C-alpha cells in the first residue's frame, strides 16, 4: 500500500464514522428517542475529516450548529457525544449543551455554537492567545456560507489579519444559509474572494475531495504555525438533508440533491481506494461493521445513562457560586 | 496614600494586575495610546505593544477575542469606550462569554473583564450616555460591578481581573477627572459585597456608580435637617448584596434606591422586588426609586440635567418619605 493510499484509508474510515453516526442520529431522532433538534452533516464529511486530519490534538477549533462532523473528526469520544445528545448527566456537557454546544477542551474543541458566526472571533482569540503564550498551536474556525454574511466574520478576519493570528477560517459552502441559496444571500460565487479584502490568502477547493481538502488545509495550517498568519479556505460541498431534521425543503428540488449525491465524498474516496487496491469490498464492509459496532455501543451507553438531577441546572453558571432556589419555595 | 484621579486609579489597577500576572493583557480602541479618556495611559510604555494593544473599531471582535483568549488561558481586559457601543457586540457578551461555561457543563472558565465607560453628564446625547447595567445583570453567567470613587475602582478592578468569570466593570466617565485618596495597597473588594458609605438610622439609600457621590452629598444636606441616611454602595449588581440591604432596612424601615440608568426595568426594580418580598414586614413606607426619566439622554445641558438624577432629587425623595 502506498503512503497516499494509507492516508486515504484512514480518512475514509473517519468519514464512515461521521456518516454512520449521523445516519444513526437521524434515525434515533425520527424515532423520538432524542430531544431537541438535529442539523445533519451528511454529505459534508470530507471537509471536517480533511481539515482535522492536519490538526494536532492541542490545536483549537470552533464548530457550528451543524457540528457533529467536526467533533468526531477531531477525535471526540463517541460515548460522551451520544450521551450529550441524549441530555444525560455523563454527556460531554452534563446535558446542559446538547447537539449545538458539544465541547471538549482537552481536544481543543471550544464548542459547537448555536449562533451563526459566533465561534469565528472566539477561534481567532484562542489562536491569538496561543501565540501570546509562546505556543505553536493553531485554531480552525468552521463556518457555513451563511456565516460569511454576518458582522463577526468580517471583524474577526480583519483583526486576525492585522495581528497575524494563526487561525484558519474554513468555510463549508454547502450552498444554503438556512433555506436561502448562496446566489440569493450574497453577490459573489467564490467566498474565498473575501480573503483579499482582509489581506490574507484565500483558496477554494472541492470540499467533497478529502485529499484536496487535506492538502489545502495542511498548507494553511503550516503557514499559520510558522507565523504566516491567517487564511481563508472555502470548501465547496453540499448538505444532503434539510437545514434541520423535518425541514420541508421547499427551496430546492430532488434533481439537485440527486446530482450532489452522485458526488458523495465517501463514494469518491472508496472508488479511489478500490482502484488502488488499498481496499476491497470485503475490507470496506469490515470498516463499516466496526464503526457501526462502536456507534451501537455508544447509543447503548447513552440510553442506559441516568438523566441529570433537575436541580443540577443551578450549577455551572459561575466558577464560584451555585444559583439559589426560590425563596418562596422554602 | 496618594491623591489620584479616577482615570489614574484605573490605570494603577491595570498596572498592578499586569505586573502581578503575565496572563493579563489590555486592549481596545485607542487603549495603546492611553485610551480616549486616559485610563490606560503609561501601560504600553511599561508593558509593551504585545500586552497593551489598539484595536480596530470592532466591538464584536474585541469581545470575541477576549472570550477565545480567556477560555484558553489568558486573562484579557478589554475596553468598551462607551457602554452604548457594547450593543455592537451583544452576541459575544450575552450568548458567548456568559454562556460558554454553562453550555459546556462547567468545563470551561471565561476569566475576562470588559471595562465599560458609562457616559452621562458629558452632553454627549443618547448614544454616548447610557448606563446599561440592568441588561447584563439580567444575564446569568455575567458579573456586573461598578465603583464611584478612585479608591473603589482600583480595588474593584483588581478583584474583577482576578475573578474566574466574565465581569463587566462600569466606569462612569464623568468621574474620570475627579480626584480622591487611593491607598498604597488595594483594599480587598470581593465582588457581591456592598459597602456602607454613611451610617444612619432614618432611611436606607442604596446606590452605585456615578450616583454614590451625589447621594453622599444629599446625605450631608439631609443630616443638617436631622435626617440620617444609611448609604449602601452596592458596588456589584450581579451578584448583589441583598443581605446588607435587608439588614439596613431592618433598622431604618425605609428604602430609597438611586441609580443613573432609566427607572423602567432598571436594576433598582430588582432591589425593590427583593426587599418587597423578603423585607415586607420591615417597611414603613413605599420603596422609592430615584433614577433617570424614562427617555433617551438628550443633548442640551438643560434637558440632560432634567432627565438624569441629581443630589437635589435624592434630597426631595427622602424628604417625601415623611
Interface residues (C-beta under 8 A of the other chain):
Chain A: X60 X62 X91 X92 X93 X94 X95 X96 X97 X101 X103 X105 X110 X111 X113 X114 X115 X117 X118 X120 X121 X122 X123 X124 X125 X126 X127 X128 X129 X130 X132 X133 X139 X151 X152 X155 X156 X158 X159 X162 X163 X315 X316 X317 X318 X319 X320 X321 X323 X327 X328
Chain B: X25 X50 X51 X53 X55 X56 X58 X59 X60 X61 X63 X64 X65 X66 X67 X68 X69 X70 X71 X72 X73 X74 X76 X88 X91 X92 X95 X96 X100 X101 X102 X103 X104 X105 X106 X107 X108 X109 X140 X141 X143 X163 X164 X165 X239 X277 X278
